[in-house]
């Protein structure tokens, strides 16, 4: 008698999510404001000739980078959220809560509203998109540095979370002041960036974006053991030989890197980092990061691709802002989690 092959719940969900992601990638490449036949899309991806050059441009310069960006950014934000929730033992921790998103927004606001879209340093001047990326990167890294500094002074995770929220308030007030004194054009362009968009990465910038995101995700996969140890509490983790301070610093570095790069390129995207780890936990019914982290990563990619697809559905009418879609999918999950908090065994 043959033994049935037992496939774990985590593996089943990982395989299912991989299939969903593949279907969503196909959907993202086929659907858009311009109708392109499926055969033509396939020929373009294979490098063959097609009847219209404009189709090639749309697929290779717009839809393909946008799809890859959504795939990576969704994974990056979801993993950031999961690591922060574990590090702070708080189901409502996320990149936006710690002020990392608002730090990036402040950097962008300074570039767009104060420096008029360019940063100059001696003979070198950064203009246009690169100045925005530099601003966002500097802003989020600055906030990350502050959080790291306070984490050496404050031992309590809850207190560190509150400090993060306070930093978020300070940066928000600085953004409000910059908006008040800025020109109408500056305020408009900052508002458009703030709506979020996966189309912010061009084909030329894609290698840099991909490398940075994959580096951050690689670091997070190496942190699975310390993350599981942190679930047991600091004392248990230390008994298991985990250096708490070092693990926490690496957690914050990985989170900072992932959030900085996604916010710089795609704008401050809400709810993916906060809601997706909960979706993964509800699917798996476990807090073991060996399965939870990969499933969260895949769920983040799937949700981001779905949001990107919904954004382009209006077709010729235009593109819906990303931050108009993510709360509709994310907020009900958070409300459900808060109502059923006692039933859901989170950090154990």
Long-range contacts (C-beta under 8 A, 24 or more apart in sequence): 8-291, 9-284, 9-285, 9-291, 10-284, 10-286, 10-290, 10-291, 10-292, 10-294, 10-295, 11-291, 13-283, 13-284, 13-295, 13-298, 14-291, 14-294, 14-295, 14-298, 17-295, 17-298, 17-299, 17-301, 17-302, 18-298, 20-302, 21-71, 21-298, 21-301, 21-302, 21-305, 24-302, 24-305, 24-306, 24-309, 25-67, 25-71, 25-305, 27-305, 27-309, 28-63, 28-66, 28-67, 28-70, 28-305, 28-308, 28-309, 28-312, 29-59, 29-63, 29-64, 29-67, 31-309, 31-312, 31-313, 32-58, 32-62, 32-63, 32-312, 32-315, 33-312, 33-315, 33-316, 33-318, 33-319, 34-58, 60-203, 61-202, 61-203, 62-199, 64-203, 65-199, 65-201, 65-202, 65-203, 65-206, 66-198, 66-199, 66-201, 66-308, 67-305, 67-308, 68-201, 68-206, 68-210, 69-198, 69-199, 69-200, 69-201, 69-206, 69-209, 69-265, 69-266, 70-198, 70-301, 70-304, 70-305, 70-307, 70-308, 71-301, 71-304, 71-305, 72-209, 72-210, 72-213, 72-214, 72-301, 73-198, 73-213, 73-262, 73-265, 73-266, 73-269, 73-304, 74-272, 74-276, 74-300, 74-301, 74-302, 74-303, 74-304, 74-305, 74-307, 75-213, 75-217, 75-297, 75-298, 75-300, 75-301, 75-304, 76-213, 76-216, 76-217, 76-258, 76-259, 76-261, 76-262, 76-300, 77-258, 77-259, 77-262, 77-269, 77-272, 77-273, 77-276, 77-300, 77-304, 78-272, 78-273, 78-276, 78-277, 78-280, 78-296, 78-297, 78-299, 78-300, 78-301, 78-303, 79-216, 79-217, 79-220, 79-258, 79-293, 79-296, 79-297, 79-300, 80-254, 80-255, 80-258, 80-259, 80-273, 81-272, 81-273, 81-274, 81-275, 81-276, 81-277, 81-296, 82-276, 82-277, 82-280, 82-289, 82-292, 82-293, 82-296, 83-220, 83-223, 83-227, 83-251, 83-254, 83-255, 84-251, 84-255, 84-273, 85-277, 86-227, 86-230, 86-231, 86-287, 86-289, 86-347, 87-157, 87-227, 87-230, 87-248, 87-251, 87-252, 88-157, 88-158, 88-160, 88-161, 89-157, 89-230, 89-347, 90-157, 90-158, 90-161, 91-278, 91-337, 91-341, 91-346, 92-274, 92-334, 93-161, 94-273, 94-274, 95-255, 95-258, 95-259, 95-263, 95-273, 96-168, 96-268, 96-270, 96-273, 96-274, 97-161, 97-164, 97-165, 97-168, 97-274, 98-143, 98-147, 98-161, 98-164, 98-165, 98-167, 98-168, 98-255, 99-143, 99-147, 99-164, 99-165, 99-166, 99-167, 99-168, 99-171, 100-140, 100-143, 100-144, 100-147, 100-255, 100-256, 100-259, 100-260, 100-263, 101-140, 101-168, 101-259, 101-263, 101-268, 101-270, 102-143, 102-167, 102-168, 102-171, 102-172, 102-175, 102-268, 103-139, 103-140, 103-141, 103-142, 103-143, 103-144, 103-167, 103-171, 104-136, 104-137, 104-139, 104-140, 104-143, 104-259, 104-260, 104-263, 104-264, 104-268, 105-136, 105-139, 105-171, 105-175, 105-194, 105-263, 105-268, 106-139, 106-171, 106-174, 106-175, 107-134, 107-135, 107-136, 107-137, 107-138, 107-139, 107-140, 107-142, 108-132, 108-135, 108-136, 108-139, 108-190, 108-193, 108-264, 109-135, 109-174, 109-175, 109-178, 109-179, 109-190, 110-135, 110-139, 110-178, 111-135, 112-182, 112-186, 112-189, 112-190, 112-193, 113-178, 113-179, 113-181, 113-182, 113-183, 113-186, 113-187, 113-190, 114-178, 114-182, 116-186, 117-186, 117-189, 129-200, 129-205, 132-193, 132-264, 133-264, 133-265, 135-264, 136-260, 136-263, 136-264, 137-260, 137-261, 137-264, 139-171, 140-256, 140-259, 140-260, 140-263, 140-264, 141-256, 141-260, 143-167, 143-171, 144-252, 144-253, 144-255, 144-256, 144-260, 147-252, 147-256, 148-249, 148-252, 148-253, 151-248, 151-249, 151-252, 152-245, 193-267, 194-267, 194-268, 194-323, 195-267, 195-321, 195-322, 195-323, 195-324, 196-266, 196-267, 196-268, 196-269, 196-270, 196-321, 196-322, 196-323, 196-326, 197-266, 197-267, 197-319, 197-321, 197-322, 198-266, 198-304, 198-308, 198-311, 198-322, 199-319, 200-265, 200-266, 200-267, 201-265, 201-266, 205-265, 209-261, 209-265, 212-257, 212-261, 213-258, 213-261, 213-262, 215-257, 216-254, 216-257, 216-258, 216-261, 217-258, 217-297, 219-250, 219-253, 219-254, 219-257, 220-254, 220-258, 220-293, 221-293, 223-247, 223-250, 223-251, 223-254, 224-289, 224-290, 224-293, 226-250, 226-251, 227-251, 227-289, 227-293, 228-288, 228-289, 228-290, 231-287, 231-347, 231-348, 266-322, 267-322, 267-323, 268-323, 269-322, 269-323, 269-326, 270-323, 270-326, 270-327, 270-330, 271-326, 271-327, 271-329, 271-330, 271-331, 271-334, 272-300, 272-303, 272-304, 272-307, 272-326, 272-330, 274-330, 274-334, 275-303, 275-329, 275-330, 275-331, 275-333, 275-334, 276-300, 276-303, 276-330, 278-333, 278-334, 278-337, 279-303, 279-333, 281-344, 281-346, 282-344, 287-345, 287-346, 287-347, 287-348, 303-329
